[in-house]
Amino acid sequence: MEALHPKLPPTLPSTRDALHRVAEQLVAPARKPDNEIALRQTPGGFGTPPFELDGETVQVAVAGAELVLTRGAATERIALTSLAEAGRKLGPELLPQGPPADTTPLDIDLDAAERLADFYAFADSALRRFRESLPADADASEINLWPEHFDLAFEAGAEAASQRANYGASPGDGDHAEPYLYVGPWVSQPSGELWDATGFSGAELPYSRLAAGPDQGGAALEFFLARWDALRR
């Protein structure tokens, strides 16, 4: 598991918001079939899982400040200058409703985009370790990156016993300037020192605290396991 960089650039929030728009308005709409919007962590960022289109295997992903379009053995890299320009280059086959009209420069800072990609890679590894440790009756879903929230997450636990929760990683939001890991129970609203989230009922582990520790991967796994155990009591 890659170690998280101890510091985040000040451009992270603006870059995160720009890439969030890319995820919602370019990458997710390009996935086929059209009713599938879930994304994945991919090398250098995020993207669709591979899908079939006209007899070819296709993937649309973001790496740094570029769209990476793979069709069969061919790969094209498209600069993310604006949603409109990148959408035109993806073309009508992938975006049959047409490209976004937004011509505002995306202004993606490469350093911030790389830090965000590192966080998604770290979080994907941590979530997979945690998911693999769960018992069969956890009924764990797949790990997805959801474009509407830009979170990487899965759900697990018995819903009938009010134990089901989302276990995930957010790149930050209106209540959080930095990325964080989180646990969000579906129904129960637990209290106590384990449940300290801001803006939602649950638990969070901020990037700064995670990155400062000597064992980042161990801390992430312990964070998820402690809340899993608490919800099962």
N, C-alpha and C positions, 0 to 999 in steps of 0.2 A: 504494500500500500504506500503510495506516494505521500510524503510529508507535506502538510500545508505550509505555505509561506507565512512567516510571522506577521507581516504587514500587508495591508490592502491599499491600493492606490486611491486617491480621493475621487478619481473618475469612475469608481466602481458603480455607484448608484445610477449615473446617467448611462453608462454602457449597459448595465443590467436592464434598464428600462428600454433601451434601443433593441437589444437582443430579444427581450420579451415580445416586442411588437413583431420582430422577424419570426419568432416561433408561432405566434398567433395568426399572422396574416400571410406568411409565405410557406413556412415548412409544414405546419399541420394541414393546411388546405391542399398541399401537393400530394399528401399521402393518399393512396388508393387501397381499397374502395373509399369513396368520398365520405362515408359515415364513420371512418376510423380516424381519430385525431391524436391518439396517444403517441408520444415520442419516447425516445430513449437517450441515455447518456451515450455519446459516441466519441471517438478519439478527437481531442481538441475542442469538444463542445457538446453538441446535442444534435439529434436528427431523427428521421423516420427509421423504423426498421426496414430492411430490404423488402420490396414488394414487386409484384409482377405487373408489367404494363406492355401490351402488344408483344408478348413473347420474350421480353427482356426483363432482367432483374434490375430494379431501379432503387436508388436511395438518394434522398435529399438531406443534407446535413449542414451544419455550421461548424467551421473550424477557424478560430480566431475572428477575423473580420471579413471572412469570405463564406459564401455558399459553395458547397461542394456537391455537384450533381454527377452521380455515377449511373451510367446506363450500359449494362453489359460490361465490356472491358474498357470502355471509354470514360474518362473523368474530366469534367470541366469545372474550373474554379471561377466564381463570379464575385467580384468585389461588391460588398454591401455598402453602396454609396447612398441609396435611398430605397424605400420599399417599392416605389413605382419602377425604377430602373432595374432592380434585381428581379422583380416580378415579370417584366417584359422579357428578360433573358431566360427565365424558366419556361415561358411559352404557354400557349393556350391548351396544350395537351395535359399539362400538369395543373394549370390554373384555368379551367374552362369558364369560370365566371369573370375572367379578366384579372389583370394585375391591380394591386391597390393604387389609388389615385394620389397617395401621399408622396410628394416630391421633396419633403423636408430632409436635409442631410441627416444621416443616422449618427455621424460623429462617434463611431465606435473606437475607443482607445484599445490598442492591441494588448498592452500590458494588463489592463483591467479584464479584457476578454479572456486572456490566458489564466488569470487568477480565478475567474469564474469557472472556466473549464476544469481547472485543477480541483476546485471544490466539488463540482459534480462528479468527477472521477473518484475522489475520496469518498464522497457520500454513497455512490453506487456500490463501492467495495464494502463499506461499513454496513449498508443495508442488506447486502447479500450475505455477509457473515452472520448478521443477526437473523435473517430469514431462515438460513440453513440450520440454525440452532433451535428453531421452534419445533414443537411436537406436531404430529400429523393432524391433530384436532384443531390446530390453530386456524385452518382454512385460510391460509395466506394467499393474497392475490399476487399478480405479477407486479414487478417494479416498473413504474411508468413515470415519464416526465410529462406532466399535464400542462398544455400550453396556456390555459386560462389563468393558472396561478403561477406557472413557471417553476413548480415544485417537483422534486423527484421523490416518489413515495409509493408505499403499498399499504394495504390494510390487513389486519389479522385480529383474531380473537372471536369468542362466541358472542354473537349479537344478542341472542336470547338471554344471556346472563349479564348483559350490559358491560361486556369486556372488550368489545370490538373498538379498535382505534386505528387512526392513521399514523404511520411511522414514516417520517420523511425528513427532507432537507430543503430549506428555502434559501434562495439567493439574496433574500432581503425583501422588504416591502415597506408600506407606508408607516408601519410601527417599528421597523427594524432597519437601521442603516447598513448593517452588516449581515452576511449569511448566518444561518443557524440550523441546527438539527432540532427536530420537534417530535412530540407525541401529542396527538389530539384525539381524546376519547370521543366516541360518537354520541353517547347518551350520558354516562356518568360524569359528574363534575367533582372530581376528587380534590381534596385540599391537603395542605401540609407542605413540608419543605421540598418534596419531590415535584410539586406542581406550581411552577413559578412563572408561567408564560405571560407575556404582555400582549394584549389585544385578542386573546382567545383563551378558552378554558383548556389548560393542558400544561405541558412542560417544554422548555427550550434550553438549548445549550449553544451560547453565542460563539461565533467564529473566534473572537479574540481569546476567550477562555480555552477553547479547544486547541487552538494553534500554539498556545503558550505552554501546554503540558508536555511532559517527556514521552508519553505514549499516547499519541493522538488516536490511533486505531483502537487501542484498548479502552480509552475514555469514551469513544463513540459507542462501542459495543456495550460497555457498562451502563451508559446512559439509557439505551433502549431496553436492555434486560431488566434494569431496576424498575422501570415503569411498567413493563410487561408483567413482572412478578406482582407489583402493587395492584394492578387491575385484576389479577387472578385471585387475590385474597378474598 
